[in-house]
């Protein structure tokens, strides 16, 4: 994948079961240029996938080795329709890309990768 690329994740947490860990991305702030925001989010999500498959995640968080990794995006005050459409397209298609599919099967660092999105509104 993209060995050596820096990945930016807001935090890593245990999942609902012992074999699951979550890489959490927090997306908040100005959404006036939604195309640019989604482009940056896409790059962050690719970075998370690469880090999980290539072992960068395991280097920083050894407890993630061999686990199912969920890339979880917490959207705050985002335009839900556009963000949800982007997220659904990305999460359903990215692991169908032959290079990602093959790398995931061969990875000794991660068992599976899944995605989840959460939409919230911050109090004013």
N, C-alpha and C positions, 0 to 999 in steps of 0.2 A: 504494500500500500504506500504510504507516504512517511517512511521511517525518518525520524528526526524532526518532523513538523511539530510545532507547539500546539497543544490543544488547550482550550480554555473552558473549564467547567466550574460552575459556582460552588458545588459541593458534591461529595460522594457519600451515599448513605446505604444502610442495609435495606433490603427489600422485605416483603411480607413473609418470605420463607428463607431458610438458611442458605439456599443455593442461588439467591438473587441479590444483586447489588444495583443501585441506581446512580447514574451520572445525571445530575440535575443542572439544567440550564435555566436561568431566570431571565425572562425577556420583559423589561418594563421600560417606561420612558416615552419619548416622542415617537409616534407612529405616523407622522405626517407624510414621510417618504416611505410608504409601505414596501415598495419594490426593493429599495436599498436595505431596509430592515430585514426583509425575508432573505435577501441575498446573503447578508452577514450571518443570519441564523443558519442558512444552508451550509455555509462554510464551517460554522461551529459544529454542526451535526456531523458533517463529514469528518471533522477533526476528532470527534468523540469515537466514531466508528473506527477510524484508523488507529487511534490510541489503544482501543480495546483489542483489536485484532493483532497489532504489531507488538504489544507488550508494554507500551509506555504507561498505560494505566496500572498494570501489575507492578511496574518498577516503583511507582509512587504509592500505590495502595496494594500491598501483597495479598491482602485478604480477598481481592477480586479474582485471583487466578482460578480458572476453571469454572467460573460462575456464569449464570445467565446475567447479561448486562442489559438494563433498561435505560435507554436514553430518554429522560423525562424532561419535557419543556413546560415550565410554568409561565404562562402568558398573563401579564397584568395590563389591563386597560387596552388590550390589542383589539383591532377590528376583527371580531371573531370569525365572520364568514370567510374573509380572505386568509386569515392565519390558519383556520381549520382546513380549508381546501389545500393550501400549501402543505401543511403537515401531513394530511392524508396521502397526498400524491407522493411526497418524499418517502414516508415510512412504508408505503406499500411497494415502492419500486426500487429503492436503493439497493436492497440485498438481492434483487434480480439481476443487477449488473454483473456480468460474468466474472470480472476480476474480484469483486467483493464477495460473491458467492463462493468462489474457489478459495479465496484467502480465509474466509470464515471457517470453511470445512477443514483447512489445514492448520488453523491457529491452535497453538498449545496454551494460549493465554485465556481464551474465552470459549464458553460452551455454546452460547446462543446470544443473539442481540435482538431486542424488541424495543418498541417505542410507546410512549404515552404522552398525552398533552392534557394540561389543566388550564382552565380559563377562569380568571378571577378579576374582580374590580377592586382597586384600592380605595379605601375610604378617603373622602375629601377632607 
